[in-house]
Amino acid sequence: MKKKILGLLVAGVLTASTLTGCGTEAERVSYNLSQQADNFNVVRQLTVINCIEGDVLFQMTGKMSITADTADNQLEIIVEDGGTYVKHFVGLSDNVTYVVEDLNLGANVVSKYKYTLNFNPDMWIPVNVKTID
């Protein structure tokens, strides 16, 4: 009888610890969304912003996996492009931040294997070249 009670207690503790490890619904959804994005199943838009001026430096839209590398203070972005993959780096600083949006665009709105990268032309410093003979 004692062995049966002990067995039931052990089974109960194991079941409780297993259920506790599942976390909240929000944690499961967050994990699943991250997995979908990292598997290039979600169209995302990355916007990099100059916080001092409030200007958008550039935007990038496509199926991408984004990792924040805090040691190097940069974003590492892998983009799927027609079955091949391209890696981009975005340097971050104290006055540059970013926003990543998951876009719910239909398949007929955006190509499965296309991404865009838009720079804000007003953010580039104009250079005047003088030729000296």
N, CA, C and O atoms as a GROMACS GRO file, in nm:
protein
  532
    1MET      N    1   0.082  -0.119   0.000
    1MET     CA    2   0.000   0.000   0.000
    1MET      C    3   0.087   0.126   0.000
    1MET      O    4   0.058   0.221  -0.072
    2LYS      N    5   0.194   0.126   0.082
    2LYS     CA    6   0.283   0.241   0.087
    2LYS      C    7   0.351   0.264  -0.047
    2LYS      O    8   0.372   0.378  -0.087
    3LYS      N    9   0.386   0.154  -0.117
    3LYS     CA   10   0.452   0.166  -0.248
    3LYS      C   11   0.358   0.228  -0.349
    3LYS      O   12   0.402   0.307  -0.433
    4LYS      N   13   0.229   0.196  -0.344
    4LYS     CA   14   0.132   0.253  -0.436
    4LYS      C   15   0.115   0.402  -0.411
    4LYS      O   16   0.110   0.482  -0.505
    5ILE      N   17   0.107   0.440  -0.284
    5ILE     CA   18   0.093   0.582  -0.250
    5ILE      C   19   0.217   0.659  -0.293
    5ILE      O   20   0.207   0.768  -0.349
    6LEU      N   21   0.335   0.602  -0.268
    6LEU     CA   22   0.460   0.666  -0.308
    6LEU      C   23   0.466   0.679  -0.460
    6LEU      O   24   0.508   0.782  -0.513
    7GLY      N   25   0.424   0.574  -0.530
    7GLY     CA   26   0.421   0.577  -0.677
    7GLY      C   27   0.327   0.685  -0.729
    7GLY      O   28   0.360   0.755  -0.825
    8LEU      N   29   0.210   0.699  -0.667
    8LEU     CA   30   0.115   0.802  -0.708
    8LEU      C   31   0.170   0.942  -0.680
    8LEU      O   32   0.151   1.033  -0.761
    9LEU      N   33   0.237   0.959  -0.568
    9LEU     CA   34   0.297   1.089  -0.535
    9LEU      C   35   0.406   1.126  -0.635
    9LEU      O   36   0.412   1.240  -0.682
   10VAL      N   37   0.491   1.030  -0.668
   10VAL     CA   38   0.598   1.056  -0.765
   10VAL      C   39   0.537   1.089  -0.901
   10VAL      O   40   0.582   1.183  -0.968
   11ALA      N   41   0.437   1.015  -0.943
   11ALA     CA   42   0.370   1.042  -1.071
   11ALA      C   43   0.305   1.180  -1.070
   11ALA      O   44   0.309   1.251  -1.170
   12GLY      N   45   0.246   1.217  -0.958
   12GLY     CA   46   0.184   1.349  -0.946
   12GLY      C   47   0.285   1.462  -0.955
   12GLY      O   48   0.261   1.563  -1.020
   13VAL      N   49   0.399   1.443  -0.889
   13VAL     CA   50   0.505   1.545  -0.892
   13VAL      C   51   0.559   1.559  -1.035
   13VAL      O   52   0.580   1.670  -1.083
   14LEU      N   53   0.582   1.446  -1.102
   14LEU     CA   54   0.632   1.451  -1.239
   14LEU      C   55   0.531   1.519  -1.333
   14LEU      O   56   0.570   1.598  -1.418
   15THR      N   57   0.404   1.488  -1.316
   15THR     CA   58   0.301   1.550  -1.399
   15THR      C   59   0.294   1.700  -1.373
   15THR      O   60   0.285   1.778  -1.467
   16ALA      N   61   0.299   1.740  -1.248
   16ALA     CA   62   0.293   1.882  -1.213
   16ALA      C   63   0.414   1.956  -1.268
   16ALA      O   64   0.400   2.068  -1.319
   17SER      N   65   0.533   1.896  -1.258
   17SER     CA   66   0.653   1.965  -1.309
   17SER      C   67   0.650   1.973  -1.461
   17SER      O   68   0.699   2.070  -1.519
   18THR      N   69   0.593   1.872  -1.525
   18THR     CA   70   0.582   1.876  -1.672
   18THR      C   71   0.485   1.985  -1.715
   18THR      O   72   0.514   2.058  -1.810
   19LEU      N   73   0.372   1.997  -1.648
   19LEU     CA   74   0.274   2.100  -1.684
   19LEU      C   75   0.327   2.240  -1.654
   19LEU      O   76   0.297   2.335  -1.727
   20THR      N   77   0.404   2.254  -1.547
   20THR     CA   78   0.460   2.384  -1.512
   20THR      C   79   0.560   2.430  -1.618
   20THR      O   80   0.571   2.550  -1.644
   21GLY      N   81   0.634   2.338  -1.680
   21GLY     CA   82   0.733   2.372  -1.781
   21GLY      C   83   0.674   2.426  -1.909
   21GLY      O   84   0.746   2.485  -1.990
   22CYS      N   85   0.544   2.409  -1.931
   22CYS     CA   86   0.480   2.457  -2.054
   22CYS      C   87   0.473   2.609  -2.058
   22CYS      O   88   0.472   2.667  -2.166
   23GLY      N   89   0.467   2.675  -1.944
   23GLY     CA   90   0.460   2.820  -1.941
   23GLY      C   91   0.322   2.870  -1.977
   23GLY      O   92   0.226   2.793  -1.987
   24THR      N   93   0.314   3.000  -1.998
   24THR     CA   94   0.187   3.061  -2.031
   24THR      C   95   0.160   3.049  -2.180
   24THR      O   96   0.248   3.014  -2.259
   25GLU      N   97   0.038   3.078  -2.218
   25GLU     CA   98   0.002   3.075  -2.359
   25GLU      C   99   0.082   3.179  -2.437
   25GLU      O  100   0.124   3.153  -2.550
   26ALA      N  101   0.104   3.295  -2.377
   26ALA     CA  102   0.182   3.400  -2.444
   26ALA      C  103   0.325   3.354  -2.470
   26ALA      O  104   0.382   3.386  -2.575
   27GLU      N  105   0.384   3.281  -2.377
   27GLU     CA  106   0.520   3.229  -2.397
   27GLU      C  107   0.524   3.129  -2.512
   27GLU      O  108   0.617   3.131  -2.592
   28ARG      N  109   0.424   3.042  -2.520
   28ARG     CA  110   0.419   2.944  -2.629
   28ARG      C  111   0.398   3.013  -2.763
   28ARG      O  112   0.462   2.977  -2.862
   29VAL      N  113   0.310   3.112  -2.767
   29VAL     CA  114   0.285   3.186  -2.891
   29VAL      C  115   0.410   3.262  -2.933
   29VAL      O  116   0.446   3.261  -3.051
   30SER      N  117   0.477   3.327  -2.839
   30SER     CA  118   0.601   3.399  -2.868
   30SER      C  119   0.706   3.306  -2.927
   30SER      O  120   0.770   3.339  -3.026
   31TYR      N  121   0.722   3.190  -2.866
   31TYR     CA  122   0.818   3.092  -2.915
   31TYR      C  123   0.782   3.047  -3.057
   31TYR      O  124   0.869   3.040  -3.144
   32ASN      N  125   0.655   3.016  -3.080
   32ASN     CA  126   0.612   2.969  -3.212
   32ASN      C  127   0.630   3.077  -3.318
   32ASN      O  128   0.672   3.046  -3.430
   33LEU      N  129   0.598   3.202  -3.285
   33LEU     CA  130   0.617   3.312  -3.381
   33LEU      C  131   0.765   3.329  -3.414
   33LEU      O  132   0.800   3.351  -3.530
   34SER      N  133   0.850   3.320  -3.314
   34SER     CA  134   0.994   3.332  -3.338
   34SER      C  135   1.045   3.220  -3.427
   34SER      O  136   1.128   3.243  -3.515
   35GLN      N  137   0.996   3.100  -3.404
   35GLN     CA  138   1.036   2.987  -3.488
   35GLN      C  139   0.991   3.006  -3.633
   35GLN      O  140   1.067   2.977  -3.725
   36GLN      N  141   0.868   3.054  -3.652
   36GLN     CA  142   0.818   3.079  -3.787
   36GLN      C  143   0.903   3.183  -3.859
   36GLN      O  144   0.936   3.168  -3.976
   37ALA      N  145   0.939   3.290  -3.788
   37ALA     CA  146   1.021   3.395  -3.848
   37ALA      C  147   1.161   3.342  -3.880
   37ALA      O  148   1.215   3.371  -3.987
   38ASP      N  149   1.220   3.267  -3.789
   38ASP     CA  150   1.355   3.214  -3.811
   38ASP      C  151   1.358   3.107  -3.920
   38ASP      O  152   1.465   3.077  -3.974
   39ASN      N  153   1.244   3.050  -3.953
   39ASN     CA  154   1.234   2.954  -4.063
   39ASN      C  155   1.190   3.021  -4.193
   39ASN      O  156   1.155   2.953  -4.290
   40PHE      N  157   1.192   3.154  -4.196
   40PHE     CA  158   1.162   3.234  -4.315
   40PHE      C  159   1.020   3.212  -4.365
   40PHE      O  160   0.996   3.208  -4.486
   41ASN      N  161   0.926   3.199  -4.273
   41ASN     CA  162   0.785   3.183  -4.308
   41ASN      C  163   0.705   3.310  -4.284
   41ASN      O  164   0.584   3.311  -4.308
   42VAL      N  165   0.769   3.415  -4.236
   42VAL     CA  166   0.700   3.539  -4.200
   42VAL      C  167   0.769   3.656  -4.270
   42VAL      O  168   0.891   3.666  -4.269
   43VAL      N  169   0.688   3.743  -4.332
   43VAL     CA  170   0.743   3.865  -4.390
   43VAL      C  171   0.756   3.967  -4.277
   43VAL      O  172   0.660   3.994  -4.204
   44ARG      N  173   0.877   4.023  -4.264
   44ARG     CA  174   0.904   4.119  -4.159
   44ARG      C  175   0.952   4.250  -4.219
   44ARG      O  176   1.003   4.254  -4.331
   45GLN      N  177   0.936   4.355  -4.143
   45GLN     CA  178   0.990   4.484  -4.183
   45GLN      C  179   1.079   4.536  -4.070
   45GLN      O  180   1.034   4.551  -3.957
   46LEU      N  181   1.204   4.564  -4.104
   46LEU     CA  182   1.300   4.620  -4.011
   46LEU      C  183   1.313   4.768  -4.041
   46LEU      O  184   1.340   4.806  -4.155
   47THR      N  185   1.295   4.853  -3.941
   47THR     CA  186   1.310   4.998  -3.955
   47THR      C  187   1.418   5.042  -3.857
   47THR      O  188   1.408   5.016  -3.737
   48VAL      N  189   1.522   5.108  -3.909
   48VAL     CA  190   1.631   5.160  -3.826
   48VAL      C  191   1.613   5.311  -3.815
   48VAL      O  192   1.598   5.380  -3.915
   49ILE      N  193   1.614   5.361  -3.691
   49ILE     CA  194   1.577   5.499  -3.663
   49ILE      C  195   1.692   5.572  -3.593
   49ILE      O  196   1.753   5.519  -3.500
   50ASN      N  197   1.720   5.694  -3.638
   50ASN     CA  198   1.812   5.786  -3.570
   50ASN      C  199   1.731   5.855  -3.460
   50ASN      O  200   1.643   5.935  -3.490
   51CYS      N  201   1.761   5.825  -3.335
   51CYS     CA  202   1.681   5.877  -3.224
   51CYS      C  203   1.704   6.026  -3.197
   51CYS      O  204   1.616   6.092  -3.141
   52ILE      N  205   1.817   6.079  -3.236
   52ILE     CA  206   1.844   6.220  -3.212
   52ILE      C  207   1.759   6.306  -3.305
   52ILE      O  208   1.695   6.402  -3.260
   53GLU      N  209   1.757   6.273  -3.432
   53GLU     CA  210   1.682   6.350  -3.530
   53GLU      C  211   1.540   6.297  -3.550
   53GLU      O  212   1.453   6.369  -3.601
   54GLY      N  213   1.516   6.173  -3.511
   54GLY     CA  214   1.385   6.112  -3.532
   54GLY      C  215   1.364   6.069  -3.675
   54GLY      O  216   1.250   6.051  -3.718
   55ASP      N  217   1.472   6.051  -3.751
   55ASP     CA  218   1.463   6.014  -3.892
   55ASP      C  219   1.480   5.864  -3.909
   55ASP      O  220   1.551   5.799  -3.832
   56VAL      N  221   1.414   5.811  -4.010
   56VAL     CA  222   1.432   5.671  -4.048
   56VAL      C  223   1.557   5.663  -4.134
   56VAL      O  224   1.565   5.728  -4.238
   57LEU      N  225   1.656   5.584  -4.092
   57LEU     CA  226   1.778   5.567  -4.169
   57LEU      C  227   1.753   5.476  -4.288
   57LEU      O  228   1.793   5.507  -4.401
   58PHE      N  229   1.686   5.363  -4.264
   58PHE     CA  230   1.645   5.276  -4.374
   58PHE      C  231   1.545   5.174  -4.324
   58PHE      O  232   1.527   5.153  -4.204
   59GLN      N  233   1.480   5.110  -4.421
   59GLN     CA  234   1.386   5.001  -4.392
   59GLN      C  235   1.424   4.883  -4.479
   59GLN      O  236   1.474   4.898  -4.590
   60MET      N  237   1.398   4.765  -4.427
   60MET     CA  238   1.422   4.641  -4.500
   60MET      C  239   1.300   4.554  -4.481
   60MET      O  240   1.255   4.533  -4.368
   61THR      N  241   1.245   4.501  -4.590
   61THR     CA  242   1.125   4.418  -4.584
   61THR      C  243   1.151   4.288  -4.656
   61THR      O  244   1.206   4.287  -4.766
   62GLY      N  245   1.113   4.177  -4.595
   62GLY     CA  246   1.129   4.046  -4.657
   62GLY      C  247   1.122   3.937  -4.553
   62GLY      O  248   1.090   3.962  -4.437
   63LYS      N  249   1.151   3.815  -4.595
   63LYS     CA  250   1.153   3.702  -4.504
   63LYS      C  251   1.293   3.692  -4.446
   63LYS      O  252   1.387   3.653  -4.515
   64MET      N  253   1.304   3.727  -4.317
   64MET     CA  254   1.436   3.738  -4.257
   64MET      C  255   1.437   3.688  -4.114
   64MET      O  256   1.337   3.689  -4.043
   65SER      N  257   1.555   3.643  -4.074
   65SER     CA  258   1.582   3.605  -3.936
   65SER      C  259   1.675   3.711  -3.879
   65SER      O  260   1.778   3.741  -3.939
   66ILE      N  261   1.640   3.767  -3.764
   66ILE     CA  262   1.716   3.878  -3.707
   66ILE      C  263   1.766   3.838  -3.569
   66ILE      O  264   1.689   3.793  -3.484
   67THR      N  265   1.897   3.856  -3.549
   67THR     CA  266   1.958   3.827  -3.419
   67THR      C  267   2.029   3.953  -3.371
   67THR      O  268   2.108   4.012  -3.444
   68ALA      N  269   2.000   3.992  -3.248
   68ALA     CA  270   2.070   4.107  -3.188
   68ALA      C  271   2.198   4.056  -3.124
   68ALA      O  272   2.193   3.982  -3.025
   69ASP      N  273   2.312   4.095  -3.179
   69ASP     CA  274   2.442   4.058  -3.126
   69ASP      C  275   2.488   4.169  -3.032
   69ASP      O  276   2.548   4.268  -3.076
   70THR      N  277   2.461   4.153  -2.904
   70THR     CA  278   2.492   4.259  -2.807
   70THR      C  279   2.642   4.273  -2.785
   70THR      O  280   2.688   4.381  -2.748
   71ALA      N  281   2.719   4.167  -2.806
   71ALA     CA  282   2.864   4.176  -2.787
   71ALA      C  283   2.927   4.269  -2.890
   71ALA      O  284   3.018   4.345  -2.858
   72ASP      N  285   2.878   4.263  -3.015
   72ASP     CA  286   2.931   4.348  -3.121
   72ASP      C  287   2.844   4.471  -3.146
   72ASP      O  288   2.875   4.552  -3.233
   73ASN      N  289   2.735   4.485  -3.071
   73ASN     CA  290   2.644   4.598  -3.083
   73ASN      C  291   2.592   4.613  -3.226
   73ASN      O  292   2.602   4.720  -3.287
   74GLN      N  293   2.536   4.504  -3.277
   74GLN     CA  294   2.485   4.505  -3.413
   74GLN      C  295   2.372   4.405  -3.429
   74GLN      O  296   2.354   4.316  -3.346
   75LEU      N  297   2.296   4.420  -3.536
   75LEU     CA  298   2.196   4.322  -3.575
   75LEU      C  299   2.256   4.236  -3.685
   75LEU      O  300   2.320   4.286  -3.777
   76GLU      N  301   2.234   4.107  -3.674
   76GLU     CA  302   2.275   4.016  -3.780
   76GLU      C  303   2.147   3.966  -3.848
   76GLU      O  304   2.062   3.904  -3.784
   77ILE      N  305   2.135   3.995  -3.976
   77ILE     CA  306   2.012   3.967  -4.049
   77ILE      C  307   2.041   3.870  -4.161
   77ILE      O  308   2.126   3.895  -4.246
   78ILE      N  309   1.969   3.758  -4.162
   78ILE     CA  310   1.980   3.661  -4.271
   78ILE      C  311   1.848   3.668  -4.348
   78ILE      O  312   1.740   3.654  -4.290
   79VAL      N  313   1.859   3.691  -4.480
   79VAL     CA  314   1.742   3.708  -4.564
   79VAL      C  315   1.736   3.596  -4.666
   79VAL      O  316   1.838   3.560  -4.726
   80GLU      N  317   1.618   3.540  -4.684
   80GLU     CA  318   1.597   3.440  -4.788
   80GLU      C  319   1.567   3.512  -4.919
   80GLU      O  320   1.478   3.597  -4.925
   81ASP      N  321   1.642   3.479  -5.023
   81ASP     CA  322   1.627   3.544  -5.152
   81ASP      C  323   1.626   3.438  -5.262
   81ASP      O  324   1.732   3.401  -5.314
   82GLY      N  325   1.507   3.388  -5.296
   82GLY     CA  326   1.494   3.292  -5.405
   82GLY      C  327   1.566   3.161  -5.382
   82GLY      O  328   1.621   3.104  -5.476
   83GLY      N  329   1.567   3.111  -5.260
   83GLY     CA  330   1.632   2.985  -5.230
   83GLY      C  331   1.777   3.003  -5.187
   83GLY      O  332   1.840   2.907  -5.142
   84THR      N  333   1.831   3.122  -5.200
   84THR     CA  334   1.965   3.151  -5.148
   84THR      C  335   1.949   3.242  -5.027
   84THR      O  336   1.841   3.296  -5.002
   85TYR      N  337   2.056   3.258  -4.955
   85TYR     CA  338   2.050   3.337  -4.833
   85TYR      C  339   2.159   3.444  -4.836
   85TYR      O  340   2.271   3.419  -4.881
   86VAL      N  341   2.125   3.561  -4.786
   86VAL     CA  342   2.216   3.675  -4.782
   86VAL      C  343   2.221   3.723  -4.637
   86VAL      O  344   2.119   3.726  -4.568
   87LYS      N  345   2.342   3.760  -4.591
   87LYS     CA  346   2.357   3.807  -4.454
   87LYS      C  347   2.395   3.955  -4.456
   87LYS      O  348   2.484   3.997  -4.529
   88HIS      N  349   2.325   4.032  -4.373
   88HIS     CA  350   2.349   4.175  -4.358
   88HIS      C  351   2.380   4.204  -4.212
   88HIS      O  352   2.339   4.130  -4.123
   89PHE      N  353   2.452   4.314  -4.189
   89PHE     CA  354   2.482   4.360  -4.053
   89PHE      C  355   2.437   4.504  -4.042
   89PHE      O  356   2.460   4.585  -4.132
   90VAL      N  357   2.375   4.537  -3.930
   90VAL     CA  358   2.335   4.675  -3.901
   90VAL      C  359   2.399   4.713  -3.768
   90VAL      O  360   2.371   4.652  -3.665
   91GLY      N  361   2.486   4.813  -3.772
   91GLY     CA  362   2.551   4.860  -3.651
   91GLY      C  363   2.456   4.946  -3.569
   91GLY      O  364   2.380   5.026  -3.624
   92LEU      N  365   2.459   4.926  -3.439
   92LEU     CA  366   2.374   5.003  -3.349
   92LEU      C  367   2.461   5.092  -3.261
   92LEU      O  368   2.578   5.061  -3.236
   93SER      N  369   2.404   5.201  -3.216
   93SER     CA  370   2.476   5.289  -3.124
   93SER      C  371   2.376   5.343  -3.022
   93SER      O  372   2.260   5.304  -3.020
   94ASP      N  373   2.424   5.434  -2.937
   94ASP     CA  374   2.337   5.490  -2.834
   94ASP      C  375   2.222   5.570  -2.893
   94ASP      O  376   2.116   5.583  -2.830
   95ASN      N  377   2.240   5.623  -3.013
   95ASN     CA  378   2.135   5.706  -3.072
   95ASN      C  379   2.069   5.642  -3.193
   95ASN      O  380   1.998   5.710  -3.268
   96VAL      N  381   2.090   5.512  -3.214
   96VAL     CA  382   2.025   5.439  -3.323
   96VAL      C  383   1.950   5.322  -3.263
   96VAL      O  384   2.005   5.245  -3.185
   97THR      N  385   1.824   5.310  -3.300
   97THR     CA  386   1.743   5.198  -3.253
   97THR      C  387   1.671   5.136  -3.372
   97THR      O  388   1.684   5.184  -3.484
   98TYR      N  389   1.596   5.031  -3.347
   98TYR     CA  390   1.527   4.962  -3.456
   98TYR      C  391   1.394   4.907  -3.409
   98TYR      O  392   1.370   4.888  -3.290
   99VAL      N  393   1.308   4.882  -3.507
   99VAL     CA  394   1.178   4.821  -3.482
   99VAL      C  395   1.162   4.708  -3.584
   99VAL      O  396   1.190   4.728  -3.703
  100VAL      N  397   1.117   4.592  -3.540
  100VAL     CA  398   1.088   4.480  -3.630
  100VAL      C  399   0.940   4.452  -3.623
  100VAL      O  400   0.885   4.431  -3.515
  101GLU      N  401   0.875   4.453  -3.738
  101GLU     CA  402   0.732   4.424  -3.745
  101GLU      C  403   0.710   4.297  -3.825
  101GLU      O  404   0.773   4.278  -3.929
  102ASP      N  405   0.623   4.211  -3.778
  102ASP     CA  406   0.577   4.097  -3.857
  102ASP      C  407   0.458   4.146  -3.938
  102ASP      O  408   0.359   4.194  -3.882
  103LEU      N  409   0.469   4.134  -4.070
  103LEU     CA  410   0.364   4.182  -4.158
  103LEU      C  411   0.277   4.066  -4.203
  103LEU      O  412   0.328   3.959  -4.239
  104ASN      N  413   0.147   4.085  -4.200
  104ASN     CA  414   0.054   3.983  -4.246
  104ASN      C  415   0.010   4.017  -4.388
  104ASN      O  416  -0.104   4.056  -4.411
  105LEU      N  417   0.102   4.001  -4.479
  105LEU     CA  418   0.071   4.029  -4.619
  105LEU      C  419   0.035   3.899  -4.689
  105LEU      O  420   0.094   3.795  -4.662
  106GLY      N  421  -0.062   3.907  -4.778
  106GLY     CA  422  -0.099   3.789  -4.856
  106GLY      C  423   0.009   3.752  -4.954
  106GLY      O  424   0.093   3.835  -4.989
  107ALA      N  425   0.008   3.628  -5.001
  107ALA     CA  426   0.110   3.580  -5.094
  107ALA      C  427   0.104   3.656  -5.227
  107ALA      O  428   0.205   3.665  -5.297
  108ASN      N  429  -0.013   3.710  -5.262
  108ASN     CA  430  -0.024   3.783  -5.388
  108ASN      C  431   0.028   3.925  -5.377
  108ASN      O  432   0.042   3.993  -5.479
  109VAL      N  433   0.058   3.973  -5.256
  109VAL     CA  434   0.104   4.110  -5.237
  109VAL      C  435   0.257   4.119  -5.244
  109VAL      O  436   0.311   4.217  -5.295
  110VAL      N  437   0.326   4.018  -5.195
  110VAL     CA  438   0.472   4.021  -5.191
  110VAL      C  439   0.527   3.887  -5.240
  110VAL      O  440   0.468   3.782  -5.216
  111SER      N  441   0.639   3.893  -5.309
  111SER     CA  442   0.702   3.772  -5.359
  111SER      C  443   0.760   3.692  -5.243
  111SER      O  444   0.812   3.748  -5.147
  112LYS      N  445   0.751   3.561  -5.254
  112LYS     CA  446   0.802   3.474  -5.149
  112LYS      C  447   0.953   3.487  -5.135
  112LYS      O  448   1.007   3.469  -5.026
  113TYR      N  449   1.022   3.517  -5.243
  113TYR     CA  450   1.167   3.519  -5.241
  113TYR      C  451   1.225   3.657  -5.273
  113TYR      O  452   1.329   3.666  -5.338
  114LYS      N  453   1.161   3.761  -5.229
  114LYS     CA  454   1.208   3.896  -5.260
  114LYS      C  455   1.215   3.976  -5.131
  114LYS      O  456   1.131   3.962  -5.043
  115TYR      N  457   1.314   4.060  -5.121
  115TYR     CA  458   1.320   4.152  -5.010
  115TYR      C  459   1.362   4.288  -5.062
  115TYR      O  460   1.423   4.299  -5.169
  116THR      N  461   1.329   4.391  -4.989
  116THR     CA  462   1.366   4.527  -5.029
  116THR      C  463   1.443   4.593  -4.916
  116THR      O  464   1.424   4.561  -4.799
  117LEU      N  465   1.529   4.684  -4.953
  117LEU     CA  466   1.606   4.761  -4.858
  117LEU      C  467   1.599   4.905  -4.902
  117LEU      O  468   1.648   4.939  -5.010
  118ASN      N  469   1.538   4.991  -4.821
  118ASN     CA  470   1.517   5.131  -4.857
  118ASN      C  471   1.598   5.221  -4.764
  118ASN      O  472   1.578   5.219  -4.643
  119PHE      N  473   1.688   5.299  -4.823
  119PHE     CA  474   1.764   5.397  -4.746
  119PHE      C  475   1.695   5.531  -4.755
  119PHE      O  476   1.633   5.563  -4.856
  120ASN      N  477   1.706   5.609  -4.649
  120ASN     CA  478   1.655   5.744  -4.649
  120ASN      C  479   1.763   5.833  -4.709
  120ASN      O  480   1.868   5.852  -4.647
  121PRO      N  481   1.742   5.888  -4.829
  121PRO     CA  482   1.847   5.966  -4.895
  121PRO      C  483   1.884   6.093  -4.819
  121PRO      O  484   1.994   6.144  -4.836
  122ASP      N  485   1.795   6.145  -4.737
  122ASP     CA  486   1.825   6.267  -4.661
  122ASP      C  487   1.928   6.242  -4.551
  122ASP      O  488   1.985   6.338  -4.497
  123MET      N  489   1.954   6.116  -4.518
  123MET     CA  490   2.047   6.084  -4.411
  123MET      C  491   2.191   6.079  -4.459
  123MET      O  492   2.282   6.076  -4.376
  124TRP      N  493   2.214   6.076  -4.589
  124TRP     CA  494   2.350   6.069  -4.642
  124TRP      C  495   2.408   6.210  -4.647
  124TRP      O  496   2.341   6.304  -4.689
  125ILE      N  497   2.530   6.222  -4.605
  125ILE     CA  498   2.599   6.352  -4.608
  125ILE      C  499   2.648   6.376  -4.749
  125ILE      O  500   2.724   6.296  -4.802
  126PRO      N  501   2.607   6.485  -4.812
  126PRO     CA  502   2.652   6.511  -4.949
  126PRO      C  503   2.802   6.542  -4.952
  126PRO      O  504   2.855   6.610  -4.865
  127VAL      N  505   2.866   6.492  -5.054
  127VAL     CA  506   3.010   6.512  -5.070
  127VAL      C  507   3.033   6.585  -5.201
  127VAL      O  508   2.984   6.544  -5.306
  128ASN      N  509   3.108   6.693  -5.195
  128ASN     CA  510   3.146   6.767  -5.315
  128ASN      C  511   3.291   6.736  -5.346
  128ASN      O  512   3.379   6.756  -5.262
  129VAL      N  513   3.316   6.685  -5.466
  129VAL     CA  514   3.451   6.649  -5.507
  129VAL      C  515   3.506   6.760  -5.594
  129VAL      O  516   3.441   6.803  -5.690
  130LYS      N  517   3.627   6.807  -5.561
  130LYS     CA  518   3.694   6.910  -5.640
  130LYS      C  519   3.814   6.849  -5.707
  130LYS      O  520   3.894   6.782  -5.642
  131THR      N  521   3.828   6.873  -5.834
  131THR     CA  522   3.943   6.823  -5.909
  131THR      C  523   4.049   6.932  -5.913
  131THR      O  524   4.022   7.045  -5.953
  132ILE      N  525   4.169   6.897  -5.872
  132ILE     CA  526   4.279   6.991  -5.872
  132ILE      C  527   4.376   6.948  -5.981
  132ILE      O  528   4.424   6.834  -5.981
  133ASP      N  529   4.405   7.039  -6.074
  133ASP     CA  530   4.497   7.005  -6.182
  133ASP      C  531   4.639   7.026  -6.141
  133ASP      O  532   4.731   7.003  -6.221
   0.00000   0.00000   0.00000
